[in-house]
């Protein structure tokens, strides 16, 4: 409730998505980076900084998505009639991975 409204579903988890090639949120939370870090191909994500308005205390998990995975999902979404950008492809790919877990 510190953000102005009471939680409607306290069991809800907040998942951040970031480029695997530029894991800045993970780093800010003290996590380990995966693979080589550097430029990525996901427009609109990971502009080389963690946004100042991102409250890391509300992030339960960070899911890194590689640019190639994001681009593949973007193509799949276009093929079913959803013209979205690569950042949307990254978010959908992360959601599919999270929802595929046995506990989800």
VENZI-V674884 format. One record per residue. N is the residue number from 1. RES is the residue in one letter. D_CENTER is the distance of its C-alpha to the mean C-alpha in whole Angstrom. Layout:
n->N res->RES d_center->D_CENTER
n->N res->RES d_center->D_CENTER
This chain:
n->1 res->X d_center->24
n->2 res->X d_center->23
n->3 res->X d_center->21
n->4 res->X d_center->24
n->5 res->X d_center->24
n->6 res->X d_center->24
n->7 res->X d_center->21
n->8 res->X d_center->22
n->9 res->X d_center->21
n->10 res->X d_center->21
n->11 res->X d_center->19
n->12 res->X d_center->16
n->13 res->X d_center->13
n->14 res->X d_center->10
n->15 res->X d_center->7
n->16 res->X d_center->4
n->17 res->X d_center->1
n->18 res->X d_center->4
n->19 res->X d_center->7
n->20 res->X d_center->9
n->21 res->X d_center->12
n->22 res->X d_center->11
n->23 res->X d_center->10
n->24 res->X d_center->11
n->25 res->X d_center->10
n->26 res->X d_center->10
n->27 res->X d_center->14
n->28 res->X d_center->14
n->29 res->X d_center->14
n->30 res->X d_center->16
n->31 res->X d_center->15
n->32 res->X d_center->16
n->33 res->X d_center->14
n->34 res->X d_center->14
n->35 res->X d_center->16
n->36 res->X d_center->18
n->37 res->X d_center->16
n->38 res->X d_center->17
n->39 res->X d_center->16
n->40 res->X d_center->14
n->41 res->X d_center->14
n->42 res->X d_center->11
n->43 res->X d_center->13
n->44 res->X d_center->11
n->45 res->X d_center->9
n->46 res->X d_center->10
n->47 res->X d_center->13
n->48 res->X d_center->15
n->49 res->X d_center->14
n->50 res->X d_center->13
n->51 res->X d_center->14
n->52 res->X d_center->17
n->53 res->X d_center->16
n->54 res->X d_center->13
n->55 res->X d_center->15
n->56 res->X d_center->13
n->57 res->X d_center->16
n->58 res->X d_center->14
n->59 res->X d_center->11
n->60 res->X d_center->12
n->61 res->X d_center->9
n->62 res->X d_center->6
n->63 res->X d_center->5
n->64 res->X d_center->6
n->65 res->X d_center->7
n->66 res->X d_center->10
n->67 res->X d_center->12
n->68 res->X d_center->14
n->69 res->X d_center->12
n->70 res->X d_center->10
n->71 res->X d_center->14
n->72 res->X d_center->15
n->73 res->X d_center->13
n->74 res->X d_center->14
n->75 res->X d_center->18
n->76 res->X d_center->18
n->77 res->X d_center->17
n->78 res->X d_center->20
n->79 res->X d_center->22
n->80 res->X d_center->22
n->81 res->X d_center->22
n->82 res->X d_center->19
n->83 res->X d_center->19
n->84 res->X d_center->16
n->85 res->X d_center->14
n->86 res->X d_center->12
n->87 res->X d_center->9
n->88 res->X d_center->9
n->89 res->X d_center->10
n->90 res->X d_center->7
n->91 res->X d_center->5
n->92 res->X d_center->9
n->93 res->X d_center->9
n->94 res->X d_center->6
n->95 res->X d_center->8
n->96 res->X d_center->11
n->97 res->X d_center->11
n->98 res->X d_center->11
n->99 res->X d_center->14
n->100 res->X d_center->16
n->101 res->X d_center->16
n->102 res->X d_center->20
n->103 res->X d_center->19
n->104 res->X d_center->17
